[in-house]
Amino acid sequence: MDSTMRGNRSLKYWEIDKAQCYSYKINLQIPANIKLIVQSSLSSGGICETTVIFSKSACYFRNRRVKLMMRSLYSGVSGLQNHQTRMDVVGNNIANINTTGFKRNRVQFQDLLYQQLQGASRPTEELGGINPKEVGLGMSVASIDTIHNQGSLQSTGIGTDLAIQGTGFFVLTDGEQTYYTRAGAFGLDSEGTLVNPGNGMKVQGWMAQEVEGSIILDVSREVENLIVPVGGKDPARATTVVNFMCNLDKRTPVIADPDAATALEIREATWNSSIKVYDTFGQEHTMQVYLTRVPDANNSWNATVVVDPESEVPTNTTVGLGDAPPAVGDPAAFVINFDNNGTLLTAVDGAGNISGEAGGAVLMNVAYDVQEATPGADGALVRQIFTLNLGNVGGLINSITQFAETSSSKAVTQDGYAMGYLDNFKIDNRGVITGVYSNGTNRTLGQIALASFTNQGGLQKEGDNNFSVSTNSGEPNIGPSGIAGKGKIIAGTLEMSNVDMAEQFTDMIVTQRGFQANSRTIQTADQLLQELLSLKR
């Protein structure tokens, strides 16, 4: 007959079904009013003595715990087992002391059950209260915590090595499940996908999108694989705007009679500025602007624009104000007027149109023939059009000016370029991937995503330096770095393990001593049992 008592129970009776009672009685051939005593061992130490009382109408079970003096044996066993678990954790920490992005574990102990020898009693008028008498039955592992302290950062110089300074995790996927990691030793596979080379998992983020000629990063979309098209082409872009932001020296001499002036006088009285512009093929052209002071007019300059002035075939450059592009045969010259403060006032094209509202931009339209383009159906050459931005009226920054200082054209810029190939890429501290092309342009390719959790200690370790979501970690908050408490990304750097060797060796010594002390408990309890057995000799 099997009877087991769990925990610390006081004396109780259990009445079972009559039919079951009679079945026991008949099978064991036990007469009425006979007591049957059965003993069974307890996992917590000691013996449970069960007395079965058979009567005419029922049978009763009465359990009584027979005390053993050797509870310390079982307490010592629990101490050995759990200190071994702690040693296993310490060993794993030390084994991963050089593992990139590893987060160490820590074991916490707690006491187990207690056998109450005597309960507490409240004070009376005659006597004071009595505290309970309890004997502990060992200890257990309360928790094995993952410590997510920041690890030290080590510079590698490899552009795809990434570290997170602060909180957050990189997001990886194997195509079915999403994982999270602090180990940022990434690289590109044969298709240009940013992956973890150790296991092939793909890094998640957002690819840049081109909308109406503008590159945008929409981080509100679902994350996707990041692809860096190494060797990919950046198509040529025709020049649309040339920003003309030079200074014209007011002391420049005036040519009163150009026909009578010598070549040296003309050269000294003319300031010219040139810049490279591009057509739709990405072919390079030279735009030259010649500037001379207007005779008998203060603060006025004549400007003549020529594209490819040294070309054997004229490009028929024309300049004009307004929305309509200047046609072939229109003038290529215009007049720039300044106020007495040396700032831009107005511009007048060859047809007499005046531009220049207070604070507004002065924009001149420039058109020229593209000689090597396929002519239209009417046989006319293709005209390339761009805007010459002289700056804002009254402006000093990013505007053409007239001061008594040496003429300069260092600030002239344009937005066209030839076709290029992706030579390299870089990642900034926001995780934005920028492609560097052979034509000198930079283009945003994508952005790396980071994930944060309400309880990052609740994440489940999956191996390969990866974590996964558990029921106690909370759902991931995925977004760009620097937002919602996420740290910043540092390229060319890896986060090392946060294991402290001195701390682990100290913990190892403490664990060893704890294991030894528990083994001594078992040895001493065994000696006491030996003394008990040798009482009768």
Disulfide bonds with the S-S distance in Angstrom:
none
